[in-house]
Amino acid sequence: MADAAVVRVFRPLPHPTKDTDMRLCRPLVAVLGGLTLVLTSTGSALAADGTFLWIGPKGQAYSLAAPPENKCFDMAQEARGARNATKKPLVVYSQKKCRGSAQRIAPGHAAPDSKRFASVVFNPR
């Protein structure tokens, strides 16, 4: 019986640092997650900071925030009255695939509300 009592006394206890590790790990994960979010949300060098606005069907306003640079976008539906609220120039085209007559719009400027366009490129080369 003495041996049985000794076995109970020396029975392994839960690892004391396991709880400590979890308490330290959670804040570390939270900090790293927050840091990742901050670094990815600061914007990339390949995006035109700001917003591109236009008027779509039935006079409804549409916008695109931080559009990628030097990539042609075809409009899926009627688009007119382009407004450049980005920090880079853009060009609107009368036809899809950035073809046809082009109108360059400087940052902070807009095309007339009646001016229709079918595609746009931000900060063209």
GURO-451446 format. One record per atom (N, C-alpha, C): residue in one letter; chain; atom name; x, y, z. Coordinates in pm, whole numbers, plus 50000, padded with zeros to 5 digits. Last residue first. Layout:
(rec 'A' 'A' 'CA' (X Y Z))
...
end
This chain:
(rec 'R' 'A' 'N' (50057 55468 43167))
(rec 'R' 'A' 'CA' (50202 55490 43141))
(rec 'R' 'A' 'C' (50222 55571 43018))
(rec 'P' 'A' 'N' (49783 55595 43362))
(rec 'P' 'A' 'CA' (49838 55525 43247))
(rec 'P' 'A' 'C' (49985 55559 43227))
(rec 'N' 'A' 'N' (49617 55608 43609))
(rec 'N' 'A' 'CA' (49761 55640 43603))
(rec 'N' 'A' 'C' (49826 55567 43487))
(rec 'F' 'A' 'N' (49369 55386 43501))
(rec 'F' 'A' 'CA' (49416 55475 43607))
(rec 'F' 'A' 'C' (49567 55487 43600))
(rec 'V' 'A' 'N' (49136 55371 43239))
(rec 'V' 'A' 'CA' (49266 55325 43290))
(rec 'V' 'A' 'C' (49316 55431 43388))
(rec 'V' 'A' 'N' (48815 55263 43124))
(rec 'V' 'A' 'CA' (48898 55360 43196))
(rec 'V' 'A' 'C' (49029 55292 43236))
(rec 'S' 'A' 'N' (48535 55250 42895))
(rec 'S' 'A' 'CA' (48647 55190 42969))
(rec 'S' 'A' 'C' (48731 55302 43030))
(rec 'A' 'A' 'N' (48327 55398 42798))
(rec 'A' 'A' 'CA' (48309 55253 42802))
(rec 'A' 'A' 'C' (48422 55182 42876))
(rec 'F' 'A' 'N' (48143 55703 42860))
(rec 'F' 'A' 'CA' (48268 55630 42838))
(rec 'F' 'A' 'C' (48241 55481 42857))
(rec 'R' 'A' 'N' (47982 56019 42793))
(rec 'R' 'A' 'CA' (47978 55874 42815))
(rec 'R' 'A' 'C' (48116 55813 42792))
(rec 'K' 'A' 'N' (47912 56323 42922))
(rec 'K' 'A' 'CA' (48020 56252 42853))
(rec 'K' 'A' 'C' (48019 56105 42890))
(rec 'S' 'A' 'N' (47734 56458 43083))
(rec 'S' 'A' 'CA' (47680 56395 42961))
(rec 'S' 'A' 'C' (47784 56312 42887))
(rec 'D' 'A' 'N' (47888 56570 43284))
(rec 'D' 'A' 'CA' (47794 56462 43318))
(rec 'D' 'A' 'C' (47739 56391 43196))
(rec 'P' 'A' 'N' (48230 56619 43178))
(rec 'P' 'A' 'CA' (48089 56662 43186))
(rec 'P' 'A' 'C' (47998 56543 43215))
(rec 'A' 'A' 'N' (48482 56491 43403))
(rec 'A' 'A' 'CA' (48428 56507 43268))
(rec 'A' 'A' 'C' (48285 56558 43282))
(rec 'A' 'A' 'N' (48680 56654 43657))
(rec 'A' 'A' 'CA' (48571 56566 43613))
(rec 'A' 'A' 'C' (48537 56593 43466))
(rec 'H' 'A' 'N' (48958 56658 43896))
(rec 'H' 'A' 'CA' (48877 56710 43786))
(rec 'H' 'A' 'C' (48771 56608 43744))
(rec 'G' 'A' 'N' (49130 56544 44078))
(rec 'G' 'A' 'CA' (49043 56651 44125))
(rec 'G' 'A' 'C' (48953 56710 44018))
(rec 'P' 'A' 'N' (49380 56466 43840))
(rec 'P' 'A' 'CA' (49328 56450 43976))
(rec 'P' 'A' 'C' (49245 56571 44018))
(rec 'A' 'A' 'N' (49258 56489 43497))
(rec 'A' 'A' 'CA' (49357 56514 43603))
(rec 'A' 'A' 'C' (49295 56490 43740))
(rec 'I' 'A' 'N' (49175 56284 43244))
(rec 'I' 'A' 'CA' (49115 56361 43353))
(rec 'I' 'A' 'C' (49218 56369 43467))
(rec 'R' 'A' 'N' (49170 56251 42893))
(rec 'R' 'A' 'CA' (49251 56246 43016))
(rec 'R' 'A' 'C' (49184 56335 43120))
(rec 'Q' 'A' 'N' (48987 56066 42678))
(rec 'Q' 'A' 'CA' (48986 56194 42749))
(rec 'Q' 'A' 'C' (49062 56175 42880))
(rec 'A' 'A' 'N' (48987 55919 42351))
(rec 'A' 'A' 'CA' (49032 55921 42491))
(rec 'A' 'A' 'C' (49019 56060 42549))
(rec 'S' 'A' 'N' (48808 55720 42121))
(rec 'S' 'A' 'CA' (48854 55852 42164))
(rec 'S' 'A' 'C' (48879 55852 42314))
(rec 'G' 'A' 'N' (48926 55377 42115))
(rec 'G' 'A' 'CA' (48838 55486 42076))
(rec 'G' 'A' 'C' (48892 55618 42124))
(rec 'R' 'A' 'N' (48993 55166 42401))
(rec 'R' 'A' 'CA' (49008 55208 42261))
(rec 'R' 'A' 'C' (48910 55317 42230))
(rec 'C' 'A' 'N' (48984 55003 42634))
(rec 'C' 'A' 'CA' (49061 55128 42628))
(rec 'C' 'A' 'C' (49097 55167 42485))
(rec 'K' 'A' 'N' (48795 54805 42614))
(rec 'K' 'A' 'CA' (48936 54767 42600))
(rec 'K' 'A' 'C' (49026 54889 42577))
(rec 'K' 'A' 'N' (48523 54996 42464))
(rec 'K' 'A' 'CA' (48579 54898 42557))
(rec 'K' 'A' 'C' (48723 54867 42520))
(rec 'Q' 'A' 'N' (48530 55350 42384))
(rec 'Q' 'A' 'CA' (48504 55209 42354))
(rec 'Q' 'A' 'C' (48566 55119 42460))
(rec 'S' 'A' 'N' (48603 55596 42482))
(rec 'S' 'A' 'CA' (48467 55583 42428))
(rec 'S' 'A' 'C' (48430 55438 42397))
(rec 'Y' 'A' 'N' (48779 55614 42793))
(rec 'Y' 'A' 'CA' (48773 55584 42650))
(rec 'Y' 'A' 'C' (48629 55563 42607))
(rec 'V' 'A' 'N' (48959 55810 43029))
(rec 'V' 'A' 'CA' (48837 55739 42993))
(rec 'V' 'A' 'C' (48833 55726 42842))
(rec 'V' 'A' 'N' (49239 55807 43233))
(rec 'V' 'A' 'CA' (49192 55829 43098))
(rec 'V' 'A' 'C' (49067 55747 43078))
(rec 'L' 'A' 'N' (49379 55986 43513))
(rec 'L' 'A' 'CA' (49314 55870 43453))
(rec 'L' 'A' 'C' (49270 55908 43313))
(rec 'P' 'A' 'N' (49638 56078 43753))
(rec 'P' 'A' 'CA' (49552 56101 43637))
(rec 'P' 'A' 'C' (49486 55971 43591))
(rec 'K' 'A' 'N' (49606 56047 44113))
(rec 'K' 'A' 'CA' (49677 56021 43988))
(rec 'K' 'A' 'C' (49583 56050 43871))
(rec 'K' 'A' 'N' (49461 56056 44337))
(rec 'K' 'A' 'CA' (49576 56145 44335))
(rec 'K' 'A' 'C' (49657 56129 44207))
(rec 'T' 'A' 'N' (49104 56063 44270))
(rec 'T' 'A' 'CA' (49228 55996 44308))
(rec 'T' 'A' 'C' (49341 56099 44303))
(rec 'A' 'A' 'N' (48869 56154 44176))
(rec 'A' 'A' 'CA' (48901 56194 44313))
(rec 'A' 'A' 'C' (49022 56116 44364))
(rec 'N' 'A' 'N' (48745 56224 43885))
(rec 'N' 'A' 'CA' (48870 56171 43935))
(rec 'N' 'A' 'C' (48900 56228 44073))
(rec 'R' 'A' 'N' (48449 56123 43740))
(rec 'R' 'A' 'CA' (48509 56219 43834))
(rec 'R' 'A' 'C' (48632 56155 43897))
(rec 'A' 'A' 'N' (48254 56091 43445))
(rec 'A' 'A' 'CA' (48366 56043 43526))
(rec 'A' 'A' 'C' (48422 56155 43613))
(rec 'G' 'A' 'N' (47997 56088 43305))
(rec 'G' 'A' 'CA' (48030 56183 43411))
(rec 'G' 'A' 'C' (48142 56137 43503))
(rec 'R' 'A' 'N' (47890 55744 43261))
(rec 'R' 'A' 'CA' (47911 55882 43215))
(rec 'R' 'A' 'C' (47953 55967 43334))
(rec 'A' 'A' 'N' (47794 55425 43148))
(rec 'A' 'A' 'CA' (47876 55505 43240))
(rec 'A' 'A' 'C' (47899 55642 43178))
(rec 'E' 'A' 'N' (47608 55127 43123))
(rec 'E' 'A' 'CA' (47619 55269 43090))
(rec 'E' 'A' 'C' (47702 55341 43195))
(rec 'Q' 'A' 'N' (47813 54845 43222))
(rec 'Q' 'A' 'CA' (47686 54908 43183))
(rec 'Q' 'A' 'C' (47712 55055 43151))
(rec 'A' 'A' 'N' (48067 54766 43270))
(rec 'A' 'A' 'CA' (47969 54661 43240))
(rec 'A' 'A' 'C' (47836 54719 43192))
(rec 'M' 'A' 'N' (48360 54905 43142))
(rec 'M' 'A' 'CA' (48239 54929 43219))
(rec 'M' 'A' 'C' (48134 54826 43175))
(rec 'D' 'A' 'N' (48682 54771 43168))
(rec 'D' 'A' 'CA' (48563 54792 43086))
(rec 'D' 'A' 'C' (48443 54810 43176))
(rec 'F' 'A' 'N' (48991 54896 43258))
(rec 'F' 'A' 'CA' (48866 54842 43309))
(rec 'F' 'A' 'C' (48753 54874 43212))
(rec 'C' 'A' 'N' (49336 54843 43233))
(rec 'C' 'A' 'CA' (49216 54889 43165))
(rec 'C' 'A' 'C' (49094 54818 43224))
(rec 'K' 'A' 'N' (49581 54955 43450))
(rec 'K' 'A' 'CA' (49501 54839 43410))
(rec 'K' 'A' 'C' (49371 54892 43350))
(rec 'N' 'A' 'N' (49736 55145 43590))
(rec 'N' 'A' 'CA' (49778 55096 43459))
(rec 'N' 'A' 'C' (49707 54967 43416))
(rec 'E' 'A' 'N' (49651 55068 43931))
(rec 'E' 'A' 'CA' (49708 55153 43827))
(rec 'E' 'A' 'C' (49738 55074 43701))
(rec 'P' 'A' 'N' (49341 54991 44093))
(rec 'P' 'A' 'CA' (49476 54953 44050))
(rec 'P' 'A' 'C' (49524 55040 43934))
(rec 'P' 'A' 'N' (49167 55231 44299))
(rec 'P' 'A' 'CA' (49174 55144 44182))
(rec 'P' 'A' 'C' (49317 55110 44144))
(rec 'A' 'A' 'N' (49054 55325 44559))
(rec 'A' 'A' 'CA' (49192 55279 44538))
(rec 'A' 'A' 'C' (49202 55185 44419))
(rec 'A' 'A' 'N' (48709 55262 44502))
(rec 'A' 'A' 'CA' (48814 55314 44590))
(rec 'A' 'A' 'C' (48948 55247 44559))
(rec 'L' 'A' 'N' (48466 55361 44291))
(rec 'L' 'A' 'CA' (48568 55257 44304))
(rec 'L' 'A' 'C' (48681 55318 44385))
(rec 'S' 'A' 'N' (48112 55420 44263))
(rec 'S' 'A' 'CA' (48249 55459 44298))
(rec 'S' 'A' 'C' (48338 55337 44308))
(rec 'Y' 'A' 'N' (47813 55569 44125))
(rec 'Y' 'A' 'CA' (47897 55454 44156))
(rec 'Y' 'A' 'C' (48036 55503 44190))
(rec 'A' 'A' 'N' (47479 55693 44126))
(rec 'A' 'A' 'CA' (47623 55718 44143))
(rec 'A' 'A' 'C' (47694 55589 44181))
(rec 'Q' 'A' 'N' (47221 55672 43884))
(rec 'Q' 'A' 'CA' (47276 55626 44012))
(rec 'Q' 'A' 'C' (47427 55647 44014))
(rec 'G' 'A' 'N' (47085 55732 43651))
(rec 'G' 'A' 'CA' (47145 55841 43726))
(rec 'G' 'A' 'C' (47204 55801 43860))
(rec 'K' 'A' 'N' (47014 55501 43519))
(rec 'K' 'A' 'CA' (46911 55569 43598))
(rec 'K' 'A' 'C' (46969 55677 43688))
(rec 'P' 'A' 'N' (47347 55371 43518))
(rec 'P' 'A' 'CA' (47208 55369 43473))
(rec 'P' 'A' 'C' (47114 55437 43573))
(rec 'G' 'A' 'N' (47595 55596 43664))
(rec 'G' 'A' 'CA' (47553 55477 43591))
(rec 'G' 'A' 'C' (47409 55487 43546))
(rec 'I' 'A' 'N' (47857 55818 43695))
(rec 'I' 'A' 'CA' (47712 55804 43698))
(rec 'I' 'A' 'C' (47675 55685 43610))
(rec 'W' 'A' 'N' (48149 55780 43907))
(rec 'W' 'A' 'CA' (48081 55799 43779))
(rec 'W' 'A' 'C' (47932 55779 43799))
(rec 'L' 'A' 'N' (48472 55812 44065))
(rec 'L' 'A' 'CA' (48326 55818 44070))
(rec 'L' 'A' 'C' (48269 55835 43930))
(rec 'F' 'A' 'N' (48740 55683 44240))
(rec 'F' 'A' 'CA' (48691 55716 44106))
(rec 'F' 'A' 'C' (48539 55707 44112))
(rec 'T' 'A' 'N' (48937 55790 44514))
(rec 'T' 'A' 'CA' (48817 55724 44463))
(rec 'T' 'A' 'C' (48784 55775 44323))
(rec 'G' 'A' 'N' (49263 55722 44656))
(rec 'G' 'A' 'CA' (49144 55803 44635))
(rec 'G' 'A' 'C' (49031 55720 44574))
(rec 'D' 'A' 'N' (49559 55618 44498))
(rec 'D' 'A' 'CA' (49492 55658 44622))
(rec 'D' 'A' 'C' (49373 55748 44590))
(rec 'A' 'A' 'N' (49595 55367 44283))
(rec 'A' 'A' 'CA' (49573 55511 44281))
(rec 'A' 'A' 'C' (49495 55548 44406))
(rec 'A' 'A' 'N' (49840 55122 44354))
(rec 'A' 'A' 'CA' (49700 55164 44357))
(rec 'A' 'A' 'C' (49692 55316 44356))
(rec 'L' 'A' 'N' (50093 55032 44392))
(rec 'L' 'A' 'CA' (50034 55011 44262))
(rec 'L' 'A' 'C' (49886 55047 44258))
(rec 'A' 'A' 'N' (50170 55053 44648))
(rec 'A' 'A' 'CA' (50226 55152 44557))
(rec 'A' 'A' 'C' (50164 55140 44419))
(rec 'S' 'A' 'N' (49880 54996 44853))
(rec 'S' 'A' 'CA' (50001 54954 44785))
(rec 'S' 'A' 'C' (50048 55064 44691))
(rec 'G' 'A' 'N' (49763 55056 45185))
(rec 'G' 'A' 'CA' (49758 55078 45040))
(rec 'G' 'A' 'C' (49889 55036 44976))
(rec 'T' 'A' 'N' (49738 54991 45442))
(rec 'T' 'A' 'CA' (49796 55121 45415))
(rec 'T' 'A' 'C' (49798 55152 45267))
(rec 'S' 'A' 'N' (49650 54736 45488))
(rec 'S' 'A' 'CA' (49548 54838 45463))
(rec 'S' 'A' 'C' (49605 54976 45436))
(rec 'T' 'A' 'N' (49870 54581 45544))
(rec 'T' 'A' 'CA' (49798 54556 45420))
(rec 'T' 'A' 'C' (49696 54664 45391))
(rec 'L' 'A' 'N' (49955 54683 45792))
(rec 'L' 'A' 'CA' (50046 54685 45678))
(rec 'L' 'A' 'C' (49973 54665 45546))
(rec 'V' 'A' 'N' (49730 54636 45952))
(rec 'V' 'A' 'CA' (49778 54772 45931))
(rec 'V' 'A' 'C' (49866 54779 45807))
(rec 'L' 'A' 'N' (49718 54355 45945))
(rec 'L' 'A' 'CA' (49606 54435 45896))
(rec 'L' 'A' 'C' (49650 54578 45866))
(rec 'T' 'A' 'N' (49960 54289 46069))
(rec 'T' 'A' 'CA' (49935 54248 45931))
(rec 'T' 'A' 'C' (49823 54331 45870))
(rec 'L' 'A' 'N' (49908 54393 46323))
(rec 'L' 'A' 'CA' (50018 54447 46244))
(rec 'L' 'A' 'C' (50000 54412 46096))
(rec 'G' 'A' 'N' (49699 54224 46404))
(rec 'G' 'A' 'CA' (49677 54368 46389))
(rec 'G' 'A' 'C' (49784 54434 46303))
(rec 'G' 'A' 'N' (49837 53980 46413))
(rec 'G' 'A' 'CA' (49722 53997 46324))
(rec 'G' 'A' 'C' (49693 54144 46299))
(rec 'L' 'A' 'N' (50025 54036 46612))
(rec 'L' 'A' 'CA' (50071 54005 46477))
(rec 'L' 'A' 'C' (49958 54021 46375))
(rec 'V' 'A' 'N' (49848 54076 46829))
(rec 'V' 'A' 'CA' (49938 54184 46786))
(rec 'V' 'A' 'C' (49985 54159 46643))
(rec 'A' 'A' 'N' (49724 53823 46846))
(rec 'A' 'A' 'CA' (49644 53943 46824))
(rec 'A' 'A' 'C' (49730 54058 46772))
(rec 'V' 'A' 'N' (49944 53660 46902))
(rec 'V' 'A' 'CA' (49869 53639 46778))
(rec 'V' 'A' 'C' (49786 53763 46746))
(rec 'L' 'A' 'N' (50008 53769 47152))
(rec 'L' 'A' 'CA' (50105 53773 47044))
(rec 'L' 'A' 'C' (50036 53756 46909))
(rec 'P' 'A' 'N' (49781 53708 47307))
(rec 'P' 'A' 'CA' (49812 53848 47275))
(rec 'P' 'A' 'C' (49912 53861 47160))
(rec 'R' 'A' 'N' (49809 53415 47291))
(rec 'R' 'A' 'CA' (49692 53488 47241))
(rec 'R' 'A' 'C' (49720 53635 47213))
(rec 'C' 'A' 'N' (50053 53344 47415))
(rec 'C' 'A' 'CA' (50034 53323 47273))
(rec 'C' 'A' 'C' (49918 53407 47218))
(rec 'L' 'A' 'N' (50028 53383 47687))
(rec 'L' 'A' 'CA' (50123 53465 47614))
(rec 'L' 'A' 'C' (50099 53459 47463))
(rec 'R' 'A' 'N' (49836 53192 47748))
(rec 'R' 'A' 'CA' (49811 53331 47784))
(rec 'R' 'A' 'C' (49906 53425 47711))
(rec 'M' 'A' 'N' (49965 52962 47657))
(rec 'M' 'A' 'CA' (49842 53005 47590))
(rec 'M' 'A' 'C' (49812 53151 47622))
(rec 'D' 'A' 'N' (50177 52949 47842))
(rec 'D' 'A' 'CA' (50205 52962 47699))
(rec 'D' 'A' 'C' (50082 53013 47624))
(rec 'T' 'A' 'N' (50032 52910 48076))
(rec 'T' 'A' 'CA' (50110 53032 48061))
(rec 'T' 'A' 'C' (50140 53056 47913))
(rec 'D' 'A' 'N' (49935 52655 48031))
(rec 'D' 'A' 'CA' (49841 52766 48046))
(rec 'D' 'A' 'C' (49911 52899 48025))
(rec 'K' 'A' 'N' (50189 52527 48018))
(rec 'K' 'A' 'CA' (50095 52517 47907))
(rec 'K' 'A' 'C' (49992 52630 47913))
(rec 'T' 'A' 'N' (50340 52534 48244))
(rec 'T' 'A' 'CA' (50363 52640 48147))
(rec 'T' 'A' 'C' (50266 52633 48030))
(rec 'P' 'A' 'N' (50265 52311 48395))
(rec 'P' 'A' 'CA' (50230 52444 48444))
(rec 'P' 'A' 'C' (50251 52554 48340))
(rec 'H' 'A' 'N' (50109 52028 48279))
(rec 'H' 'A' 'CA' (50226 52111 48256))
(rec 'H' 'A' 'C' (50194 52254 48298))
(rec 'P' 'A' 'N' (49939 51849 48537))
(rec 'P' 'A' 'CA' (49938 51921 48409))
(rec 'P' 'A' 'C' (50058 52014 48399))
(rec 'L' 'A' 'N' (50143 51602 48703))
(rec 'L' 'A' 'CA' (50046 51710 48705))
(rec 'L' 'A' 'C' (50045 51777 48567))
(rec 'P' 'A' 'N' (50193 51259 48749))
(rec 'P' 'A' 'CA' (50224 51380 48674))
(rec 'P' 'A' 'C' (50109 51481 48681))
(rec 'R' 'A' 'N' (50219 51141 49082))
(rec 'R' 'A' 'CA' (50143 51137 48958))
(rec 'R' 'A' 'C' (50172 51266 48882))
(rec 'F' 'A' 'N' (50335 51118 49324))
(rec 'F' 'A' 'CA' (50421 51155 49213))
(rec 'F' 'A' 'C' (50350 51146 49077))
(rec 'V' 'A' 'N' (50126 51038 49485))
(rec 'V' 'A' 'CA' (50194 51162 49517))
(rec 'V' 'A' 'C' (50275 51210 49396))
(rec 'R' 'A' 'N' (50058 50787 49378))
(rec 'R' 'A' 'CA' (49962 50898 49371))
(rec 'R' 'A' 'C' (50030 51031 49397))
(rec 'V' 'A' 'N' (50285 50642 49437))
(rec 'V' 'A' 'CA' (50250 50663 49297))
(rec 'V' 'A' 'C' (50153 50779 49284))
(rec 'V' 'A' 'N' (50270 50635 49712))
(rec 'V' 'A' 'CA' (50381 50707 49651))
(rec 'V' 'A' 'C' (50349 50737 49504))
(rec 'A' 'A' 'N' (50052 50472 49749))
(rec 'A' 'A' 'CA' (50045 50610 49794))
(rec 'A' 'A' 'C' (50155 50694 49729))
(rec 'A' 'A' 'N' (50150 50230 49651))
(rec 'A' 'A' 'CA' (50038 50294 49582))
(rec 'A' 'A' 'C' (50027 50441 49622))
(rec 'D' 'A' 'N' (50347 50171 49839))
(rec 'D' 'A' 'CA' (50386 50200 49701))
(rec 'D' 'A' 'C' (50275 50271 49624))
(rec 'A' 'A' 'N' (50195 50119 50061))
(rec 'A' 'A' 'CA' (50282 50236 50063))
(rec 'A' 'A' 'C' (50324 50273 49922))
(rec 'M' 'A' 'N' (50081 49880 50000))
(rec 'M' 'A' 'CA' (50000 50000 50000))
(rec 'M' 'A' 'C' (50085 50126 50000))
end
